[in-house]
Structures are given as C-alpha cells and as structure tokens.
C-alpha cells in the first residue's frame, strides 16, 4: 500500500513538472512524460507508471504548445494571418481578422468598425505609461486595444478595422525583414501581440528638420505580422546595394532596417522656388525595400486648407448671368416650356 501511495505521489509530481498554467491556458512543455524511476519493486507500481505515462501523453496532445508571450506579459496563440485576415476595398480599405479562442489581436484604439459576439476588447497602455508615451511620440495613441475571442473551441469571432483617412492597407511580416521595419508616424493599424513599437531617431539633425517626417520615426520590432496604412496608390521599390531613390517629403510609408534615410538639397534655383518640392528632398539608399504612398495625408490636408476661403463671412454663392450658377433658372424655364 505504501508503495502505491509513493508511486502515485511521484506520478502527480511528474505531471506538475510537465504542465504550467499561463494566463488561463494549460501549456504542456515538450518533455518526455515517462520519466519516472524504473526501480519499481512490483508489478502494481509498474502498472501505475504506465497509466500515468498514458495520461501525460494525452494531456500533451490536448493543450496548445505554440503560445507566445509579448513584452508586456500577454500570452496567446499566434494568429495565422494567411488564413485569418482579409483586406477589402480599393481606395479606402478595411481589414477583417478572424480570431480563434486564446488568440489576441493588438490594434490602434479607435480603429474598430465592428466585432462579433464572443470577441472582447481590453484597452490599456500596453506596458505602462512609459510605453504609452513612447507610442504617442511615434504618432500612435496613448492607449492600445487588445481583441480576444472567448467563445467555445471550434468557433471563431470577427474583428473589422478601418482607417482614419482613405488609405490602402499593407500587410508585412516583420520576421521576413530581419525583425525590424521603420515606418512613418502613425502608420500602424494593427499587429500581432508580439510586435512592439519603438522610437527610431533620425541620424542627422538636418534630416529631422527637413526630411518631412520629423526627428522620430516608428520602428516595429519583434515577430509576427503588421498592418500599416498608406494614402493613395501604394508602390514598392527594391533597392540594390548603393542604389539611391529620391522621394518627395511625406511620400514615405516604410522601409527595411538596412535602408539609409537622409536628405539632399534640391538642385537648381528655379526648382527650389517654383518646383513645389521645397529646398530639400528625401533620399533612401539601399540595400533594402521601400514602400511609398501616392497621396500623403499631409498633402491632401494642405490642399484642402489652401482652398478654404479666408476672407470671413458665410461665403454665400450668388449666381451671376453668364458666369454659371443659373441651372435653377434654366430648370424653371424648361419646366414652363414643357408640354
């Protein structure tokens, strides 16, 4: 009897060593469960050992082993965005993510269009106030939202996200580009929970003043996928070693970590005064990949502001004969002449 009690205690001790409880998910480590001592004194203890091994083996097959933990302690199963994500629309796109139980999607606060039943949202600073202020300096919000599906196994929930400006949505895998992608401020829409946002400082003071993106860019680090926003037409250029691409300020969306970001003086006096690009243009030197946008939000806002009347008043339009605006009179005349 004492031998059976001792064997049972050893079995449960081995089970506790093989299992761990992480954020409500039972995770079984990849160890051999049959590690009990073979110094059995009788057939009953050997029988208990075999039953325990079968129990531990079945426990390993029932619980996920591929959970990952973020830098702020969020533990979840990674999302397979090849299957779970769908980008819809043309000039103004949205993205829909399908979540399974114990999966977490991290998104910019205020970007949600809808979420189905069973999906819960939790808003936090994502690692404390310091992490929140760091995101603010990179153009994001102070708070970030985590979406998690809490339904039963075998079911899924949907989260749909939109942009704050008519934009294309670009999906990138951070691991495929060396674990780091540098973006313009406020480019991130959503990402895997294992992706972190860091500040990327420009290497030169002149680049910060005249590069069009300021002194701080947005660096996305870690593993997993990210979805970034780009205004207008989206262009990808692969640069060779030493190849330089000169772009207009504000057209930059993202570039890989090996690309050198700098500025260059615009050549030609007339180009500076009347070319519309200013005194400096941005230069990107390879090797690496660069993504550009055809309609930067700053440019569109500037064009709208330039066309807003600044003389005051309510600005009522008064139709003048021969100068247009007489469609109403023509319509009335047509009505009188109609049979």
PyMOL commands that set and color helices and strands:
alter all, ss='L'
color gray80, all
select helices_A, chain A and resi 2-18+43-62+81-84+129-137+174-177+205-210+269-274+297-307+327-337
alter helices_A, ss='H'
color red, helices_A
select strands_A, chain A and resi 19-22+25-28+67-69+75-77+85-88+94-100+104-108+112-115+119-124+144-149+156-161+167-173+180-183+188-192+195-201+216-222+225-231+234-239+244-247+252-256+260-265+280-285+288-293
alter strands_A, ss='S'
color yellow, strands_A
deselect
rebuild
show_as cartoon
